[in-house]
Amino acid sequence: MAATCQVTGAVPGFGHNVSHSNRRTKRRFDPNIQKKRYYVPSLRRNITLNVSTKGIKVIDARGIDAVVSDLIAKGVKL
């Protein structure tokens, strides 16, 4: 599963692990992706979204109907 939020579009960031001797090795900063199930009244069914914790806060603030309508307008299959 790709570490991508369906609501905010958050993707992994890349950087370095830096050791005590200042040697650098590649690493990846993954967003905190959670699989959440929501009931959508307008669709009259449950949907499962892969969302980051920030995406969960966006859904709480805007409402699931508004977020789902934006996702459908983008062409995301739910």
ROLUMSE-936032 format. One record per residue: x, y, z of N, C-alpha, C, CB in turn; residue number from 1; residue in three letters. Coordinates in nm, 3 decimals. Glycine has a CB too. Layout:
<rs>
n_px=X | n_py=Y | n_pz=Z | ca_px=X | ca_py=Y | ca_pz=Z | c_px=X | c_py=Y | c_pz=Z | cb_px=X | cb_py=Y | cb_pz=Z | i=NUM | aa=Ala
...
</rs>
This chain:
<rs>
n_px=0.084 | n_py=-0.118 | n_pz=0.000 | ca_px=0.000 | ca_py=0.000 | ca_pz=0.000 | c_px=0.089 | c_py=0.124 | c_pz=0.000 | cb_px=-0.096 | cb_py=0.000 | cb_pz=0.122 | i=1 | aa=Met
n_px=0.060 | n_py=0.216 | n_pz=-0.088 | ca_px=0.135 | ca_py=0.341 | ca_pz=-0.092 | c_px=0.099 | c_py=0.428 | c_pz=0.027 | cb_px=0.109 | cb_py=0.416 | cb_pz=-0.224 | i=2 | aa=Ala
n_px=0.199 | n_py=0.492 | n_pz=0.084 | ca_px=0.176 | ca_py=0.578 | ca_pz=0.201 | c_px=0.127 | c_py=0.715 | c_pz=0.154 | cb_px=0.307 | cb_py=0.593 | cb_pz=0.287 | i=3 | aa=Ala
n_px=0.003 | n_py=0.719 | n_pz=0.105 | ca_px=-0.055 | ca_py=0.841 | ca_pz=0.052 | c_px=-0.192 | c_py=0.864 | c_pz=0.115 | cb_px=-0.066 | cb_py=0.835 | cb_pz=-0.102 | i=4 | aa=Thr
n_px=-0.217 | n_py=0.987 | n_pz=0.159 | ca_px=-0.346 | ca_py=1.022 | ca_pz=0.217 | c_px=-0.443 | c_py=1.056 | c_pz=0.104 | cb_px=-0.333 | cb_py=1.142 | cb_pz=0.317 | i=5 | aa=Cys
n_px=-0.563 | n_py=0.998 | n_pz=0.108 | ca_px=-0.662 | ca_py=1.024 | ca_pz=0.003 | c_px=-0.725 | c_py=1.162 | c_pz=0.018 | cb_px=-0.770 | cb_py=0.918 | cb_pz=0.006 | i=6 | aa=Gln
n_px=-0.721 | n_py=1.221 | n_pz=0.136 | ca_px=-0.785 | ca_py=1.350 | ca_pz=0.159 | c_px=-0.687 | c_py=1.465 | c_pz=0.135 | cb_px=-0.842 | cb_py=1.358 | cb_pz=0.301 | i=7 | aa=Val
n_px=-0.572 | n_py=1.463 | n_pz=0.201 | ca_px=-0.478 | ca_py=1.574 | ca_pz=0.191 | c_px=-0.373 | c_py=1.554 | c_pz=0.083 | cb_px=-0.409 | cb_py=1.595 | cb_pz=0.323 | i=8 | aa=Thr
n_px=-0.355 | n_py=1.430 | n_pz=0.037 | ca_px=-0.253 | ca_py=1.403 | ca_pz=-0.064 | c_px=-0.112 | c_py=1.396 | c_pz=-0.007 | cb_px=-0.258 | cb_py=1.509 | cb_pz=-0.170 | i=9 | aa=Gly
n_px=-0.099 | n_py=1.377 | n_pz=0.125 | ca_px=0.032 | ca_py=1.370 | ca_pz=0.188 | c_px=0.107 | c_py=1.247 | c_pz=0.138 | cb_px=0.019 | cb_py=1.367 | cb_pz=0.342 | i=10 | aa=Ala
n_px=0.231 | n_py=1.265 | n_pz=0.099 | ca_px=0.317 | ca_py=1.157 | ca_pz=0.050 | c_px=0.445 | c_py=1.153 | c_pz=0.133 | cb_px=0.351 | cb_py=1.176 | cb_pz=-0.102 | i=11 | aa=Val
n_px=0.521 | n_py=1.044 | n_pz=0.123 | ca_px=0.644 | ca_py=1.036 | ca_pz=0.203 | c_px=0.744 | c_py=1.145 | c_pz=0.164 | cb_px=0.709 | cb_py=0.899 | cb_pz=0.185 | i=12 | aa=Pro
n_px=0.817 | n_py=1.192 | n_pz=0.267 | ca_px=0.928 | ca_py=1.283 | ca_pz=0.244 | c_px=1.056 | c_py=1.204 | c_pz=0.255 | cb_px=0.925 | cb_py=1.401 | cb_pz=0.345 | i=13 | aa=Gly
n_px=1.163 | n_py=1.256 | n_pz=0.198 | ca_px=1.290 | ca_py=1.185 | ca_pz=0.199 | c_px=1.397 | c_py=1.271 | c_pz=0.263 | cb_px=1.331 | cb_py=1.145 | cb_pz=0.057 | i=14 | aa=Phe
n_px=1.492 | n_py=1.205 | n_pz=0.325 | ca_px=1.600 | ca_py=1.276 | ca_pz=0.391 | c_px=1.711 | c_py=1.181 | c_pz=0.425 | cb_px=1.550 | cb_py=1.346 | cb_pz=0.516 | i=15 | aa=Gly
n_px=1.785 | n_py=1.214 | n_pz=0.531 | ca_px=1.900 | ca_py=1.134 | ca_pz=0.573 | c_px=1.893 | c_py=1.101 | c_pz=0.720 | cb_px=2.028 | cb_py=1.207 | cb_pz=0.542 | i=16 | aa=His
n_px=1.942 | n_py=0.979 | n_pz=0.755 | ca_px=1.980 | ca_py=0.950 | ca_pz=0.892 | c_px=2.121 | c_py=1.004 | c_pz=0.907 | cb_px=1.971 | cb_py=0.796 | cb_pz=0.925 | i=17 | aa=Asn
n_px=2.148 | n_py=1.077 | n_pz=1.012 | ca_px=2.281 | ca_py=1.132 | ca_pz=1.033 | c_px=2.338 | c_py=1.069 | c_pz=1.159 | cb_px=2.278 | cb_py=1.287 | cb_pz=1.045 | i=18 | aa=Val
n_px=2.450 | n_py=0.997 | n_pz=1.144 | ca_px=2.511 | ca_py=0.929 | ca_pz=1.258 | c_px=2.597 | c_py=1.028 | c_pz=1.338 | cb_px=2.596 | cb_py=0.809 | cb_pz=1.210 | i=19 | aa=Ser
n_px=2.648 | n_py=0.978 | n_pz=1.449 | ca_px=2.734 | ca_py=1.061 | ca_pz=1.534 | c_px=2.858 | c_py=1.108 | c_pz=1.458 | cb_px=2.776 | cb_py=0.983 | cb_pz=1.660 | i=20 | aa=His
n_px=2.909 | n_py=1.022 | n_pz=1.367 | ca_px=3.027 | ca_py=1.059 | ca_pz=1.288 | c_px=2.989 | c_py=1.140 | c_pz=1.165 | cb_px=3.103 | cb_py=0.935 | cb_pz=1.246 | i=21 | aa=Ser
n_px=2.861 | n_py=1.181 | n_pz=1.155 | ca_px=2.808 | ca_py=1.267 | ca_pz=1.048 | c_px=2.797 | c_py=1.197 | c_pz=0.914 | cb_px=2.895 | cb_py=1.390 | cb_pz=1.034 | i=22 | aa=Asn
n_px=2.796 | n_py=1.063 | n_pz=0.914 | ca_px=2.771 | ca_py=0.990 | ca_pz=0.789 | c_px=2.622 | c_py=0.994 | c_pz=0.762 | cb_px=2.823 | cb_py=0.841 | cb_pz=0.797 | i=23 | aa=Arg
n_px=2.586 | n_py=1.008 | n_pz=0.635 | ca_px=2.445 | ca_py=1.019 | ca_pz=0.598 | c_px=2.401 | c_py=0.897 | c_pz=0.518 | cb_px=2.420 | cb_py=1.147 | cb_pz=0.519 | i=24 | aa=Arg
n_px=2.286 | n_py=0.842 | n_pz=0.556 | ca_px=2.224 | ca_py=0.734 | ca_pz=0.479 | c_px=2.079 | c_py=0.775 | c_pz=0.451 | cb_px=2.230 | cb_py=0.596 | cb_pz=0.556 | i=25 | aa=Thr
n_px=2.030 | n_py=0.731 | n_pz=0.337 | ca_px=1.896 | ca_py=0.769 | ca_pz=0.294 | c_px=1.790 | c_py=0.712 | c_pz=0.387 | cb_px=1.870 | cb_py=0.723 | cb_pz=0.151 | i=26 | aa=Lys
n_px=1.683 | n_py=0.787 | n_pz=0.409 | ca_px=1.568 | ca_py=0.739 | ca_pz=0.485 | c_px=1.441 | c_py=0.803 | c_pz=0.431 | cb_px=1.584 | cb_py=0.769 | cb_pz=0.635 | i=27 | aa=Arg
n_px=1.329 | n_py=0.754 | n_pz=0.481 | ca_px=1.200 | ca_py=0.797 | ca_pz=0.431 | c_px=1.111 | c_py=0.834 | c_pz=0.549 | cb_px=1.134 | cb_py=0.685 | cb_pz=0.345 | i=28 | aa=Arg
n_px=1.047 | n_py=0.951 | n_pz=0.541 | ca_px=0.954 | ca_py=0.997 | ca_pz=0.644 | c_px=0.812 | c_py=0.972 | c_pz=0.594 | cb_px=0.976 | cb_py=1.150 | cb_pz=0.678 | i=29 | aa=Phe
n_px=0.748 | n_py=0.865 | n_pz=0.644 | ca_px=0.614 | ca_py=0.831 | ca_pz=0.601 | c_px=0.510 | c_py=0.910 | c_pz=0.679 | cb_px=0.588 | cb_py=0.680 | cb_pz=0.617 | i=30 | aa=Asp
n_px=0.402 | n_py=0.954 | n_pz=0.613 | ca_px=0.291 | ca_py=1.016 | ca_pz=0.687 | c_px=0.220 | c_py=0.910 | c_pz=0.770 | cb_px=0.191 | cb_py=1.086 | cb_pz=0.590 | i=31 | aa=Pro
n_px=0.151 | n_py=0.953 | n_pz=0.874 | ca_px=0.083 | ca_py=0.862 | ca_pz=0.965 | c_px=-0.051 | c_py=0.822 | c_pz=0.903 | cb_px=0.062 | cb_py=0.927 | cb_pz=1.105 | i=32 | aa=Asn
n_px=-0.049 | n_py=0.717 | n_pz=0.819 | ca_px=-0.167 | ca_py=0.673 | ca_pz=0.744 | c_px=-0.248 | c_py=0.574 | c_pz=0.827 | cb_px=-0.126 | cb_py=0.610 | cb_pz=0.609 | i=33 | aa=Ile
n_px=-0.378 | n_py=0.599 | n_pz=0.836 | ca_px=-0.472 | ca_py=0.512 | ca_pz=0.906 | c_px=-0.581 | c_py=0.470 | c_pz=0.809 | cb_px=-0.531 | cb_py=0.584 | cb_pz=1.031 | i=34 | aa=Gln
n_px=-0.629 | n_py=0.348 | n_pz=0.825 | ca_px=-0.743 | ca_py=0.302 | ca_pz=0.745 | c_px=-0.868 | c_py=0.326 | c_pz=0.829 | cb_px=-0.727 | cb_py=0.149 | cb_pz=0.704 | i=35 | aa=Lys
n_px=-0.957 | n_py=0.415 | n_pz=0.782 | ca_px=-1.076 | ca_py=0.453 | ca_pz=0.858 | c_px=-1.202 | c_py=0.424 | c_pz=0.777 | cb_px=-1.071 | cb_py=0.603 | cb_pz=0.897 | i=36 | aa=Lys
n_px=-1.306 | n_py=0.380 | n_pz=0.847 | ca_px=-1.436 | ca_py=0.355 | ca_pz=0.785 | c_px=-1.532 | c_py=0.464 | c_pz=0.828 | cb_px=-1.490 | cb_py=0.215 | cb_pz=0.824 | i=37 | aa=Arg
n_px=-1.600 | n_py=0.523 | n_pz=0.732 | ca_px=-1.697 | ca_py=0.630 | ca_pz=0.758 | c_px=-1.830 | c_py=0.594 | c_pz=0.695 | cb_px=-1.645 | cb_py=0.767 | cb_pz=0.703 | i=38 | aa=Tyr
n_px=-1.938 | n_py=0.632 | n_pz=0.763 | ca_px=-2.071 | ca_py=0.622 | ca_pz=0.703 | c_px=-2.101 | c_py=0.753 | c_pz=0.634 | cb_px=-2.180 | cb_py=0.587 | cb_pz=0.810 | i=39 | aa=Tyr
n_px=-2.136 | n_py=0.746 | n_pz=0.505 | ca_px=-2.166 | ca_py=0.866 | ca_pz=0.426 | c_px=-2.316 | c_py=0.869 | c_pz=0.402 | cb_px=-2.086 | cb_py=0.867 | cb_pz=0.291 | i=40 | aa=Val
n_px=-2.388 | n_py=0.964 | n_pz=0.465 | ca_px=-2.534 | ca_py=0.968 | ca_pz=0.449 | c_px=-2.580 | c_py=0.992 | c_pz=0.305 | cb_px=-2.590 | cb_py=1.076 | cb_pz=0.536 | i=41 | aa=Pro
n_px=-2.507 | n_py=1.072 | n_pz=0.229 | ca_px=-2.549 | ca_py=1.100 | ca_pz=0.092 | c_px=-2.539 | c_py=0.977 | c_pz=0.003 | cb_px=-2.466 | cb_py=1.214 | cb_pz=0.033 | i=42 | aa=Ser
n_px=-2.443 | n_py=0.888 | n_pz=0.029 | ca_px=-2.429 | ca_py=0.765 | ca_pz=-0.049 | c_px=-2.505 | c_py=0.648 | c_pz=0.015 | cb_px=-2.281 | cb_py=0.728 | cb_pz=-0.063 | i=43 | aa=Leu
n_px=-2.548 | n_py=0.666 | n_pz=0.140 | ca_px=-2.619 | ca_py=0.564 | ca_pz=0.219 | c_px=-2.538 | c_py=0.436 | c_pz=0.233 | cb_px=-2.754 | cb_py=0.533 | cb_pz=0.155 | i=44 | aa=Arg
n_px=-2.407 | n_py=0.450 | n_pz=0.253 | ca_px=-2.323 | ca_py=0.332 | ca_pz=0.273 | c_px=-2.193 | c_py=0.372 | c_pz=0.343 | cb_px=-2.292 | cb_py=0.263 | cb_pz=0.138 | i=45 | aa=Arg
n_px=-2.118 | n_py=0.271 | n_pz=0.387 | ca_px=-1.988 | ca_py=0.294 | ca_pz=0.448 | c_px=-1.882 | c_py=0.299 | c_pz=0.340 | cb_px=-1.955 | cb_py=0.185 | cb_pz=0.553 | i=46 | aa=Asn
n_px=-1.781 | n_py=0.382 | n_pz=0.361 | ca_px=-1.664 | ca_py=0.383 | ca_pz=0.273 | c_px=-1.541 | c_py=0.371 | c_pz=0.360 | cb_px=-1.659 | cb_py=0.514 | cb_pz=0.184 | i=47 | aa=Ile
n_px=-1.435 | n_py=0.314 | n_pz=0.305 | ca_px=-1.308 | ca_py=0.300 | ca_pz=0.374 | c_px=-1.208 | c_py=0.391 | c_pz=0.306 | cb_px=-1.259 | cb_py=0.151 | cb_pz=0.376 | i=48 | aa=Thr
n_px=-1.144 | n_py=0.476 | n_pz=0.384 | ca_px=-1.045 | ca_py=0.570 | ca_pz=0.331 | c_px=-0.911 | c_py=0.545 | c_pz=0.398 | cb_px=-1.090 | cb_py=0.716 | cb_pz=0.353 | i=49 | aa=Leu
n_px=-0.802 | n_py=0.564 | n_pz=0.322 | ca_px=-0.668 | ca_py=0.566 | ca_pz=0.377 | c_px=-0.633 | c_py=0.713 | c_pz=0.398 | cb_px=-0.562 | cb_py=0.493 | cb_pz=0.283 | i=50 | aa=Asn
n_px=-0.637 | n_py=0.756 | n_pz=0.524 | ca_px=-0.618 | ca_py=0.897 | ca_pz=0.555 | c_px=-0.507 | c_py=0.915 | c_pz=0.657 | cb_px=-0.749 | cb_py=0.960 | cb_pz=0.606 | i=51 | aa=Val
n_px=-0.440 | n_py=1.028 | n_pz=0.649 | ca_px=-0.342 | ca_py=1.064 | ca_pz=0.751 | c_px=-0.417 | c_py=1.121 | c_pz=0.871 | cb_px=-0.237 | cb_py=1.167 | cb_pz=0.695 | i=52 | aa=Ser
n_px=-0.347 | n_py=1.139 | n_pz=0.981 | ca_px=-0.413 | ca_py=1.193 | ca_pz=1.099 | c_px=-0.457 | c_py=1.336 | c_pz=1.073 | cb_px=-0.319 | cb_py=1.187 | cb_pz=1.220 | i=53 | aa=Thr
n_px=-0.384 | n_py=1.409 | n_pz=0.990 | ca_px=-0.430 | ca_py=1.543 | ca_pz=0.953 | c_px=-0.556 | c_py=1.535 | c_pz=0.867 | cb_px=-0.317 | cb_py=1.620 | cb_pz=0.877 | i=54 | aa=Lys
n_px=-0.564 | n_py=1.433 | n_pz=0.781 | ca_px=-0.684 | ca_py=1.412 | ca_pz=0.700 | c_px=-0.806 | c_py=1.381 | c_pz=0.785 | cb_px=-0.660 | cb_py=1.299 | cb_pz=0.602 | i=55 | aa=Gly
n_px=-0.787 | n_py=1.310 | n_pz=0.897 | ca_px=-0.897 | ca_py=1.282 | ca_pz=0.989 | c_px=-0.947 | c_py=1.412 | c_pz=1.050 | cb_px=-0.852 | cb_py=1.184 | cb_pz=1.101 | i=56 | aa=Ile
n_px=-0.855 | n_py=1.502 | n_pz=1.084 | ca_px=-0.895 | ca_py=1.632 | ca_pz=1.140 | c_px=-0.969 | c_py=1.715 | c_pz=1.036 | cb_px=-0.771 | cb_py=1.709 | cb_pz=1.191 | i=57 | aa=Lys
n_px=-0.929 | n_py=1.705 | n_pz=0.909 | ca_px=-0.999 | ca_py=1.778 | ca_pz=0.802 | c_px=-1.141 | c_py=1.726 | c_pz=0.788 | cb_px=-0.923 | cb_py=1.763 | cb_pz=0.668 | i=58 | aa=Val
n_px=-1.159 | n_py=1.594 | n_pz=0.796 | ca_px=-1.292 | ca_py=1.535 | ca_pz=0.787 | c_px=-1.378 | c_py=1.579 | c_pz=0.906 | cb_px=-1.284 | cb_py=1.381 | cb_pz=0.782 | i=59 | aa=Ile
n_px=-1.318 | n_py=1.584 | n_pz=1.025 | ca_px=-1.392 | ca_py=1.629 | ca_pz=1.143 | c_px=-1.435 | c_py=1.775 | c_pz=1.129 | cb_px=-1.307 | cb_py=1.611 | cb_pz=1.269 | i=60 | aa=Asp
n_px=-1.352 | n_py=1.858 | n_pz=1.069 | ca_px=-1.382 | ca_py=2.000 | ca_pz=1.057 | c_px=-1.484 | c_py=2.029 | c_pz=0.946 | cb_px=-1.254 | cb_py=2.079 | cb_pz=1.031 | i=61 | aa=Ala
n_px=-1.464 | n_py=1.968 | n_pz=0.827 | ca_px=-1.548 | ca_py=1.998 | ca_pz=0.712 | c_px=-1.671 | c_py=1.909 | c_pz=0.700 | cb_px=-1.469 | cb_py=1.986 | cb_pz=0.588 | i=62 | aa=Arg
n_px=-1.662 | n_py=1.789 | n_pz=0.755 | ca_px=-1.772 | ca_py=1.693 | ca_pz=0.741 | c_px=-1.742 | c_py=1.593 | c_pz=0.632 | cb_px=-1.904 | cb_py=1.765 | cb_pz=0.712 | i=63 | aa=Gly
n_px=-1.787 | n_py=1.470 | n_pz=0.651 | ca_px=-1.755 | ca_py=1.363 | ca_pz=0.556 | c_px=-1.822 | c_py=1.385 | c_pz=0.421 | cb_px=-1.798 | cb_py=1.229 | cb_pz=0.613 | i=64 | aa=Ile
n_px=-1.942 | n_py=1.443 | n_pz=0.418 | ca_px=-2.011 | ca_py=1.465 | ca_pz=0.290 | c_px=-1.934 | c_py=1.561 | c_pz=0.200 | cb_px=-2.152 | cb_py=1.519 | cb_pz=0.314 | i=65 | aa=Asp
n_px=-1.882 | n_py=1.670 | n_pz=0.257 | ca_px=-1.806 | ca_py=1.767 | ca_pz=0.179 | c_px=-1.677 | c_py=1.707 | c_pz=0.127 | cb_px=-1.777 | cb_py=1.891 | cb_pz=0.263 | i=66 | aa=Ala
n_px=-1.610 | n_py=1.629 | n_pz=0.209 | ca_px=-1.483 | ca_py=1.568 | ca_pz=0.169 | c_px=-1.507 | c_py=1.464 | c_pz=0.060 | cb_px=-1.412 | cb_py=1.504 | cb_pz=0.290 | i=67 | aa=Val
n_px=-1.611 | n_py=1.383 | n_pz=0.076 | ca_px=-1.641 | ca_py=1.280 | ca_pz=-0.023 | c_px=-1.681 | c_py=1.342 | c_pz=-0.156 | cb_px=-1.752 | cb_py=1.187 | cb_pz=0.027 | i=68 | aa=Val
n_px=-1.755 | n_py=1.451 | n_pz=-0.154 | ca_px=-1.793 | ca_py=1.516 | ca_pz=-0.280 | c_px=-1.670 | c_py=1.570 | c_pz=-0.353 | cb_px=-1.893 | cb_py=1.630 | cb_pz=-0.255 | i=69 | aa=Ser
n_px=-1.571 | n_py=1.621 | n_pz=-0.277 | ca_px=-1.446 | ca_py=1.666 | ca_pz=-0.339 | c_px=-1.369 | c_py=1.549 | c_pz=-0.399 | cb_px=-1.359 | cb_py=1.738 | cb_pz=-0.236 | i=70 | aa=Asp
n_px=-1.366 | n_py=1.435 | n_pz=-0.329 | ca_px=-1.296 | ca_py=1.317 | ca_pz=-0.379 | c_px=-1.362 | c_py=1.265 | c_pz=-0.507 | cb_px=-1.294 | cb_py=1.208 | cb_pz=-0.273 | i=71 | aa=Leu
n_px=-1.494 | n_py=1.265 | n_pz=-0.509 | ca_px=-1.566 | ca_py=1.218 | ca_pz=-0.629 | c_px=-1.540 | c_py=1.313 | c_pz=-0.746 | cb_px=-1.719 | cb_py=1.208 | cb_pz=-0.601 | i=72 | aa=Ile
n_px=-1.533 | n_py=1.445 | n_pz=-0.718 | ca_px=-1.504 | ca_py=1.542 | ca_pz=-0.825 | c_px=-1.363 | c_py=1.522 | c_pz=-0.881 | cb_px=-1.519 | cb_py=1.687 | cb_pz=-0.772 | i=73 | aa=Ala
n_px=-1.269 | n_py=1.477 | n_pz=-0.796 | ca_px=-1.133 | ca_py=1.449 | ca_pz=-0.842 | c_px=-1.125 | c_py=1.320 | c_pz=-0.922 | cb_px=-1.038 | cb_py=1.442 | cb_pz=-0.724 | i=74 | aa=Lys
n_px=-1.228 | n_py=1.235 | n_pz=-0.909 | ca_px=-1.229 | ca_py=1.109 | ca_pz=-0.982 | c_px=-1.177 | c_py=0.991 | c_pz=-0.901 | cb_px=-1.147 | cb_py=1.122 | cb_pz=-1.106 | i=75 | aa=Gly
n_px=-1.171 | n_py=1.005 | n_pz=-0.768 | ca_px=-1.126 | ca_py=0.896 | ca_pz=-0.683 | c_px=-1.238 | c_py=0.794 | c_pz=-0.670 | cb_px=-1.082 | cb_py=0.948 | cb_pz=-0.543 | i=76 | aa=Val
n_px=-1.204 | n_py=0.664 | n_pz=-0.690 | ca_px=-1.305 | ca_py=0.559 | ca_pz=-0.678 | c_px=-1.324 | c_py=0.526 | c_pz=-0.532 | cb_px=-1.264 | cb_py=0.432 | cb_pz=-0.758 | i=77 | aa=Lys
n_px=-1.448 | n_py=0.530 | n_pz=-0.485 | ca_px=-1.477 | ca_py=0.503 | ca_pz=-0.344 | c_px=-1.551 | c_py=0.372 | c_pz=-0.327 | cb_px=-1.559 | cb_py=0.616 | cb_pz=-0.283 | i=78 | aa=Leu
</rs>
